[in-house]
Amino acid sequence: MAAHTRNDADVNDVPTVDGELGVVARQGNDSVVVGFDSGDTARDALVLGARLAAAIGGSVVVAAVHPASPLGAGHIDAEWVAAMREDAEARLDRARTLLGADVAADYRAVASGSAAQGLDELAESLHATAIVLGSADGGPLRRLLAGSTAERLLQGASVPVALAPRGLRDRAGDPVEVIGCAFIDTPDGHEALRVAAGLAESAGARLRVYTVMARSDEFAVFAGREEHDFVEATRAAYQEAMDTAMKGLSPQVSATGELLTGRPMQALAALDDRDVDLLVCGSRGYGPLRRVLLGGTSAKLLRHAAAPVMVVPRAAG
């Protein structure tokens, strides 16, 4: 399918993204927005966005952000803004080349005061499923490292935020076959499971649900037989919570659960593309409703994970 270009004149009511590429996926609809910057890892975000769009049967919208207005009334300021707009268009041309004409896509130059603000407002206006970003340039290969735009979005975005590890470009065209979910028995954990299950059902992918329990040597309260009984009771409680949550999933979702042992961040960060194509996790249990606000495990995961990670906004309850 040939690519289609949509210019600023078409999107006066939609903010653009300043020098950053982000991907906004709209689950169950035909719109996936990808923001593209000039960094090396922008291609990883483009690949993740295209793979998600293909999985849910959507098209791709590539957005490049440039400054919204001149800094002042001077001629030099106006020339600078025009130059930034031209730079955004150049980035979109590069994205067209990378994505190819066989992928249904729109390309938008978006004006905004900042990349994070532009992406969030664009995602909210489209009722998007997610904002997708690449990792910070210079981060380790096959690992996540959130950059400044991602850090800002992860402290208040209205939709899920997904990050692509550096090097994901090598998997361009691969189908999304396994959606993972980091589950904990809290409202935010159940919201993460709901989002992960929805993505898996839309994509026809398998769902793998993970919950993590501390190692037995980290339980210092008891000793001997009491410790053993406490550990086994805790294990049973974690397993029961996960099993109960999974019973509420649609029968159309092929789901399995696994109880991991260890420190949550380390156990989840060890999951790679041999385990999941995307790992969905929740926000912390306080803060603004329907906004992403990172908890300790999610924040650390976004600095170390090997697989793409999606953080969903805080749930009600």
C-alpha positions in Angstrom: 0.0 0.0 0.0 1.4 3.4 -0.9 2.3 5.9 1.8 0.2 9.0 2.2 1.5 12.4 3.4 -0.5 14.7 5.6 1.0 18.2 6.1 0.5 20.8 8.9 -2.5 22.3 7.0 -4.4 19.1 7.7 -3.6 19.1 11.4 -4.0 22.6 12.7 -5.9 21.3 15.7 -3.3 18.7 16.6 0.0 19.6 18.3 3.3 18.3 16.7 6.4 16.9 18.3 9.6 18.9 18.7 12.6 17.1 17.3 11.5 13.7 18.7 9.9 10.7 17.2 7.3 8.9 19.2 4.8 6.2 18.2 1.2 6.4 19.1 -0.8 3.2 18.6 -4.5 3.1 18.6 -5.8 -0.3 19.5 -8.8 -1.5 17.6 -8.7 1.4 15.1 -6.6 2.2 12.1 -4.2 4.8 13.6 -0.7 4.3 15.0 1.4 7.5 15.4 5.2 7.3 15.2 7.2 10.3 16.2 10.7 10.5 14.6 13.8 12.4 15.6 17.3 12.6 14.2 18.8 10.3 16.8 20.3 6.8 16.1 17.6 5.0 18.1 14.7 6.7 16.3 14.7 3.8 13.9 14.1 1.4 16.8 11.0 3.3 17.8 9.8 3.3 14.1 10.3 -0.5 14.0 8.4 -1.1 17.3 5.6 1.2 16.2 5.3 -0.5 12.8 5.2 -3.9 14.4 2.5 -2.9 16.9 0.5 -1.3 14.0 0.7 -4.4 12.0 -0.2 -6.6 15.0 -3.4 -4.7 15.8 -4.3 -4.1 12.1 -3.6 -0.3 12.2 -1.8 2.2 10.0 1.2 4.3 11.0 1.3 8.1 11.5 4.9 9.4 11.7 5.3 12.7 13.5 8.3 15.1 13.8 8.1 18.0 16.2 9.3 21.5 15.7 9.0 24.7 17.7 5.4 26.1 17.8 6.2 29.8 17.4 9.1 32.3 17.1 10.9 33.2 20.4 10.2 36.9 19.6 9.1 39.2 16.8 12.5 39.4 15.1 13.2 38.3 11.6 16.0 36.0 12.8 13.6 34.2 15.1 11.2 33.6 12.3 14.0 32.2 10.1 15.1 29.9 12.9 11.6 28.5 13.3 11.3 28.0 9.5 14.6 26.2 9.6 13.4 23.9 12.4 10.3 23.2 10.4 12.5 22.2 7.4 14.5 20.0 9.7 11.3 18.2 10.8 10.3 17.7 7.2 13.8 16.3 6.5 13.3 13.8 9.3 10.0 12.8 7.9 11.6 12.1 4.6 14.1 9.9 6.3 11.3 8.1 8.1 9.5 7.5 4.7 12.6 5.9 3.3 13.1 3.6 6.4 9.4 2.6 6.6 9.0 2.0 2.9 6.0 2.5 0.6 4.5 -0.9 1.5 3.5 0.3 5.0 0.3 2.4 5.1 1.4 5.7 6.7 0.7 9.4 7.2 3.6 11.8 7.9 3.0 14.9 10.1 5.2 17.8 11.1 3.8 18.9 14.5 4.4 22.2 16.3 4.7 22.1 20.1 6.6 23.7 23.0 8.3 20.4 23.8 8.4 16.8 22.5 6.8 15.3 25.6 3.9 17.8 25.6 3.4 17.4 21.9 3.4 13.7 22.0 1.0 13.5 25.0 -1.4 16.0 23.5 -1.4 14.3 20.2 -1.9 10.9 21.8 -4.8 12.2 23.9 -6.5 13.9 20.9 -6.3 10.6 19.0 -7.5 8.5 21.9 -4.3 6.5 21.2 -3.3 3.2 22.7 0.3 4.2 23.4 3.2 6.5 22.8 6.3 4.7 21.6 9.9 6.1 21.9 13.4 4.8 21.3 15.9 4.5 24.0 18.5 7.3 24.7 21.3 7.5 22.2 24.5 5.9 23.6 22.7 3.3 25.7 23.7 -0.3 25.8 22.8 -2.5 22.9 19.7 -4.7 23.4 18.8 -2.8 26.6 16.4 0.1 27.4 17.6 3.5 28.6 14.9 6.2 28.9 15.9 9.6 27.4 14.7 13.0 28.6 11.5 13.0 26.6 10.6 9.5 27.8 11.4 10.5 31.4 9.0 13.4 31.1 6.2 11.4 29.5 6.7 8.7 32.2 5.8 11.2 34.8 2.3 12.1 33.6 1.4 10.8 30.1 -2.4 10.2 29.6 -1.8 7.0 27.6 0.6 4.0 27.9 4.2 4.8 27.1 6.4 2.1 25.4 10.2 2.1 24.9 12.1 0.2 22.3 15.6 -1.2 23.2 18.5 0.0 21.2 19.0 -2.5 18.3 15.4 -3.5 17.9 15.7 -2.3 14.3 17.2 -5.7 13.6 13.8 -7.2 14.1 12.0 -5.1 11.6 9.1 -7.0 10.0 9.0 -9.7 12.7 5.4 -10.4 13.9 4.3 -9.7 17.5 3.7 -13.2 18.8 4.0 -12.9 22.6 2.8 -10.1 24.8 4.1 -10.3 28.4 2.5 -8.7 31.5 4.2 -8.0 34.8 1.4 -8.7 37.2 0.9 -7.7 40.8 -2.4 -7.9 42.7 -3.1 -4.2 42.8 -5.5 -2.0 40.7 -2.5 -1.0 38.6 -1.4 -4.6 38.1 -4.9 -5.5 37.0 -5.0 -2.5 34.6 -1.7 -3.7 33.1 -3.2 -7.2 32.6 -6.3 -5.7 30.9 -4.1 -3.7 28.5 -1.8 -6.6 27.8 -4.7 -9.0 27.2 -6.4 -6.5 24.9 -3.2 -6.2 22.8 -2.8 -9.9 22.7 -6.3 -10.5 21.5 -6.1 -7.8 18.8 -2.8 -9.2 17.6 -3.7 -12.8 17.8 -0.7 -13.2 20.1 0.0 -15.3 23.1 -0.1 -13.7 26.5 2.4 -14.6 29.2 1.7 -13.3 32.7 4.6 -13.0 35.1 4.5 -12.3 38.9 7.7 -12.1 41.0 8.2 -13.4 44.5 11.3 -12.8 46.6 13.7 -15.6 47.2 13.4 -17.6 50.4 16.7 -16.3 51.7 15.2 -12.7 51.7 12.6 -13.7 54.3 14.4 -13.0 57.6 11.4 -12.9 59.8 11.2 -16.6 60.5 13.6 -19.5 60.9 13.5 -23.2 60.3 10.1 -24.8 59.7 8.2 -21.5 60.3 10.2 -19.9 57.5 9.4 -22.8 55.1 5.7 -22.6 55.9 5.7 -18.8 55.5 7.4 -19.0 52.1 5.1 -21.7 50.8 2.0 -19.7 52.0 3.3 -16.6 50.3 4.0 -18.6 47.1 0.5 -20.0 47.1 -1.0 -16.5 47.7 0.9 -15.1 44.7 0.0 -18.0 42.5 -3.7 -17.8 43.5 -3.9 -14.0 42.8 -2.4 -14.5 39.3 -4.6 -17.5 38.6 -7.8 -15.7 39.7 -6.9 -12.6 37.6 -6.3 -14.8 34.5 -9.7 -16.5 34.9 -11.3 -13.2 34.0 -9.6 -13.0 30.7 -11.4 -13.4 27.4 -11.5 -17.0 26.2 -10.1 -15.6 22.9 -6.8 -15.0 24.6 -4.3 -17.8 24.9 -2.6 -17.1 28.2 -0.1 -18.8 30.5 1.2 -17.7 33.9 4.6 -18.0 35.5 5.8 -17.3 39.0 9.3 -16.0 39.0 11.6 -15.9 42.0 14.0 -13.1 42.8 14.0 -9.3 42.9 11.2 -7.9 40.6 13.3 -5.6 38.5 16.1 -8.1 37.9 13.7 -11.0 37.1 11.7 -8.9 34.7 14.7 -7.2 33.1 16.1 -10.6 32.2 13.2 -11.3 29.9 14.2 -10.7 26.3 12.9 -11.3 22.8 13.1 -15.0 23.3 10.4 -14.6 26.0 8.2 -11.7 24.9 7.9 -9.2 22.1 6.5 -6.6 24.5 6.3 -6.5 28.3 3.4 -4.5 29.8 3.6 -3.2 33.4 1.6 -0.8 35.6 2.3 2.5 37.2 2.6 3.1 40.9 -0.6 3.0 42.9 -0.9 6.7 43.7 -0.8 9.9 41.7 -3.2 11.3 39.1 -5.8 8.9 37.8 -5.3 7.8 34.2 -1.8 9.2 34.1 1.5 7.3 34.0 3.5 7.8 37.2 6.5 5.5 37.6 6.9 3.3 40.6 10.3 2.0 41.7 10.3 -1.3 39.8 8.9 0.3 36.6 11.5 3.1 36.7 14.4 0.7 37.2 13.0 -1.6 34.5 13.1 1.2 32.0 16.8 1.6 32.6 17.7 -2.1 32.3 15.1 -4.2 30.4 16.1 -6.3 27.4 12.6 -6.4 25.9 10.4 -3.5 24.8 8.4 -2.2 27.8 5.0 -0.5 27.9 3.9 1.3 31.1 0.2 1.9 31.4 -1.4 4.9 33.3 -2.6 4.5 36.8 -6.0 2.8 37.1 -9.0 3.9 39.2 -9.6 2.0 42.4 
